[in-house]
Amino acid sequence: MTLTEIAVNRKIVKIKCTEMSCDACKRSITKSINQLRGIKSLDIDLETKIITAIIDDTMTDEQSVLNAVVGAGYEAEIIN
């Protein structure tokens, strides 16, 4: 795989989760998202309540990441 192919297969997913308020929330969401294949990087900012995931879009998609957050028990929405 070339560097260009690696870059092409990456997508940034941003999710707003206003219910997220503590480290336990962060751990729960992290665990749920990390069960997905294709998660390359994950950042959860409790202050802004934004989850940023870099995914391999040949292995997963933004809806799956959102579903993982919702499946962990939180209301959330994809943002741009």
trRosetta pair geometry for C-beta under 8 A, 3 or more apart (Angstrom, degrees):
i j d omega theta_ij theta_ji phi_ij phi_ji
1 5 4.8 -122 -166 85 84 132
1 6 5.9 99 142 -57 116 85
2 5 4.8 100 54 6 74 101
2 6 7.2 -132 100 -5 42 86
3 6 5.6 -51 -150 33 35 114
3 7 6.5 33 153 -17 66 105
4 7 5.8 -56 -149 38 32 109
4 8 6.2 33 153 -22 66 108
5 8 5.6 -53 -144 35 32 113
5 9 6.3 24 160 -15 65 110
6 9 6.2 -66 -151 39 26 106
6 10 6.9 28 153 -28 61 109
7 10 5.9 -59 -155 24 34 114
9 56 5.0 7 147 -152 108 79
9 57 5.9 -160 -170 41 56 76
9 58 5.2 -39 -143 -7 112 109
10 40 6.5 -52 -120 28 101 157
10 54 5.7 -6 -164 -178 106 101
10 55 7.1 146 -151 76 54 39
10 56 6.5 -39 -91 -98 55 51
10 57 7.2 122 -153 -6 6 93
11 54 7.3 160 77 -155 36 56
11 55 5.4 -25 61 62 87 89
11 57 4.4 61 -6 -53 125 121
11 62 7.1 -93 123 -54 130 97
12 52 6.6 -16 -167 -166 97 94
12 53 7.5 153 -156 81 49 45
12 54 5.7 -27 -98 -100 65 72
13 51 8.0 -14 112 111 89 90
13 52 7.3 154 81 -155 54 44
13 53 4.6 -13 59 62 105 94
13 54 7.7 178 18 -87 76 22
13 55 5.8 29 -8 -4 119 118
13 62 4.4 172 -119 -116 119 90
13 65 4.9 103 122 54 159 160
13 66 7.9 -127 177 -42 129 81
13 78 6.9 -66 -166 -132 88 102
14 50 6.0 -15 -165 -170 96 109
14 51 7.2 151 -157 79 45 55
14 52 5.4 -10 -103 -102 75 75
14 78 7.0 101 79 -163 59 62
14 79 4.9 -65 109 71 106 86
14 80 7.0 94 55 -156 124 5
15 50 7.1 146 75 -158 45 58
15 51 4.3 -14 61 58 100 106
15 52 7.9 -170 24 -72 70 34
15 53 7.6 19 1 3 109 104
15 65 6.6 -150 -39 125 136 108
15 66 5.9 173 -110 -97 130 76
15 69 5.9 -177 147 -22 156 162
15 76 5.1 23 172 172 113 123
15 77 6.9 164 -155 82 71 29
15 78 5.7 -44 -100 -99 74 49
15 79 6.7 144 -118 13 19 84
16 49 6.1 50 -162 116 70 97
16 50 5.9 -30 -98 -101 61 71
16 51 7.9 -157 -70 20 16 78
16 76 6.5 166 83 -157 47 72
16 77 5.4 -12 56 60 96 83
16 79 4.9 65 -22 -28 106 129
17 20 4.4 61 110 -17 110 116
17 29 7.1 139 92 -105 177 152
17 49 5.5 -140 72 176 59 89
17 50 7.7 149 22 -102 76 22
17 51 5.9 40 -1 -15 120 112
17 69 5.9 -125 -88 -174 132 135
17 74 5.2 27 -158 148 118 135
17 75 7.3 151 -143 87 69 50
17 76 4.2 -24 -93 -102 86 103
18 49 5.3 53 -102 163 41 157
18 75 7.2 -24 48 85 88 100
19 25 7.3 -170 120 -138 78 138
19 74 4.8 -168 69 -146 127 90
19 75 5.6 105 -18 40 129 82
19 76 7.7 -92 27 -62 103 74
20 25 4.5 159 -144 143 69 140
20 26 6.9 85 -167 -67 114 65
20 29 6.7 -19 -106 -26 123 149
20 44 7.3 -125 -176 -177 154 113
20 46 6.2 -130 135 -124 104 69
20 49 5.2 153 58 -137 106 83
20 51 7.8 134 -35 -49 164 101
20 74 6.3 26 -60 -140 81 149
21 25 5.8 104 40 -10 52 152
21 46 7.0 83 -156 -162 20 104
22 25 5.1 110 55 4 64 100
22 26 7.2 -120 109 -2 40 91
22 46 7.2 74 -87 -138 11 139
23 26 5.2 -52 -148 37 39 117
23 27 6.2 41 153 -21 69 102
23 46 7.7 -50 -71 -67 50 150
24 27 5.7 -50 -146 36 32 111
24 28 6.3 33 154 -20 64 107
25 28 5.9 -59 -150 37 28 111
25 29 6.3 20 157 -12 65 110
25 46 7.5 116 74 -113 119 104
25 74 7.1 86 -157 -80 103 135
26 29 6.1 -59 -145 41 26 106
26 30 6.1 29 156 -21 64 111
26 44 5.0 159 -138 104 93 142
26 46 6.2 -62 -64 -67 121 107
27 30 5.7 -56 -143 37 28 113
27 31 6.3 30 158 -21 64 106
28 31 6.0 -55 -149 33 26 110
28 32 6.5 22 154 -15 61 110
28 72 4.9 135 144 -174 97 121
28 73 7.1 -37 152 39 142 109
29 32 5.7 -58 -148 39 32 111
29 33 6.2 25 159 -13 68 109
29 44 6.2 126 88 -107 129 150
29 51 6.6 -117 155 -98 140 140
29 68 7.7 99 -161 126 65 93
29 69 5.6 18 -138 -120 104 78
29 72 5.2 173 -94 82 55 168
29 74 6.6 -16 -85 11 111 146
30 33 6.1 -60 -143 41 27 104
30 34 5.9 21 162 -17 65 115
30 42 6.4 135 -129 125 82 144
30 44 6.4 -104 -66 -10 94 141
31 34 6.1 -61 -141 40 23 108
31 35 7.1 34 155 -32 58 100
31 72 7.5 129 68 -111 88 124
32 35 6.1 -51 -165 14 31 114
32 68 4.4 154 140 174 98 90
32 69 6.7 145 97 -82 136 31
32 71 5.8 169 -159 84 132 100
32 72 3.9 -112 -26 -64 158 113
33 36 6.0 -45 -175 14 49 113
33 39 6.0 114 149 -103 90 152
33 42 5.9 135 108 -119 138 144
33 51 7.5 -176 -62 -179 155 137
33 53 6.3 -140 -174 -91 139 140
33 65 6.0 32 -131 -145 103 79
33 68 4.7 123 -89 119 55 145
33 69 6.9 20 -65 -61 101 74
34 39 5.9 -117 -114 66 49 155
34 42 6.9 -92 -71 -7 87 158
35 68 6.9 173 52 -132 98 123
36 39 5.3 97 79 -35 98 109
36 55 7.9 -33 119 -123 132 116
36 60 5.0 60 168 -104 121 155
36 64 5.7 125 -127 139 137 118
36 65 6.7 -86 7 -87 169 64
36 68 5.9 -84 -37 -64 120 146
37 59 4.7 -109 120 171 97 119
37 60 6.0 165 78 -45 64 108
38 55 5.1 44 135 -168 101 87
38 56 4.0 -121 -150 53 90 90
38 57 7.4 124 179 -63 138 17
38 58 7.2 -171 -117 68 129 57
38 59 2.8 175 -70 87 123 118
38 60 3.8 -174 64 6 135 100
39 42 5.9 6 176 -50 120 111
39 53 5.9 -62 -138 -164 94 116
39 54 7.8 101 -168 75 54 54
39 55 6.0 -39 -104 -106 47 77
39 60 7.0 -3 -53 35 67 152
39 65 7.7 123 -95 -101 102 104
40 54 4.6 -62 71 103 105 97
40 55 6.3 166 8 -112 91 19
40 56 5.9 106 -44 -37 112 83
41 52 7.9 -18 114 118 97 88
41 53 6.9 161 86 -157 59 46
41 54 4.0 29 44 34 101 112
42 51 7.4 -19 -163 -171 88 91
42 52 7.4 156 -154 87 41 56
42 53 5.1 -3 -105 -108 76 81
42 54 7.8 -130 -61 25 44 68
43 51 7.4 161 86 -158 53 46
43 52 4.6 -5 59 59 100 101
43 53 7.8 -169 27 -73 61 42
44 50 7.9 -175 -147 95 46 44
44 51 5.1 -9 -107 -110 79 78
44 52 7.8 -167 -75 26 37 64
45 48 4.5 17 111 39 125 98
45 49 7.1 -61 94 -8 78 15
45 50 5.2 7 51 56 110 81
45 51 7.8 -162 24 -77 68 35
45 52 7.6 34 -6 0 103 102
46 49 6.9 21 -163 -79 32 54
50 79 7.4 -72 -126 46 104 136
51 65 7.8 -173 119 160 126 114
51 69 6.6 -168 25 -90 164 136
51 76 7.4 -9 19 -148 128 140
53 65 5.3 -159 48 -138 153 146
55 59 7.2 -141 175 67 92 91
55 60 5.2 -98 -167 75 131 104
55 61 7.4 158 118 -107 154 15
55 62 7.4 -167 25 -73 148 58
55 65 6.6 -120 -58 -54 141 130
56 59 4.5 41 89 20 106 112
56 60 7.0 81 67 27 67 82
57 60 7.2 -85 -120 72 37 51
57 61 6.3 60 -144 -100 80 65
60 64 4.7 -112 -167 69 97 145
60 65 6.8 97 145 -47 125 85
61 64 5.3 103 56 5 66 102
61 65 7.5 -128 104 -3 39 88
62 65 5.5 -52 -152 35 40 113
62 66 6.3 42 151 -18 69 104
62 78 5.6 67 157 -118 124 139
63 66 5.5 -52 -148 39 34 113
63 67 6.2 38 151 -22 66 105
63 78 7.9 -55 -84 -47 52 141
64 67 5.5 -51 -144 36 32 114
64 68 6.5 39 152 -25 62 100
65 68 5.7 -49 -154 28 33 114
65 69 6.9 32 149 -16 62 101
66 69 5.8 -55 -156 34 36 110
66 70 6.3 30 151 -13 69 108
66 76 6.0 -162 -149 99 78 113
66 77 7.5 20 -136 -137 124 22
66 78 5.5 -63 -75 -53 132 96
67 70 5.6 -55 -143 44 34 110
67 71 5.8 40 154 -25 67 109
68 71 5.5 -52 -142 38 28 116
68 72 6.6 31 153 -23 60 102
69 72 5.8 -55 -155 30 31 111
69 74 5.4 -65 165 69 84 111
69 76 4.3 -9 118 17 138 158
70 73 7.8 111 176 -24 34 8
70 74 6.6 -108 -101 69 34 59
70 75 7.1 37 -113 -112 82 32
70 76 6.0 -127 -62 34 76 100
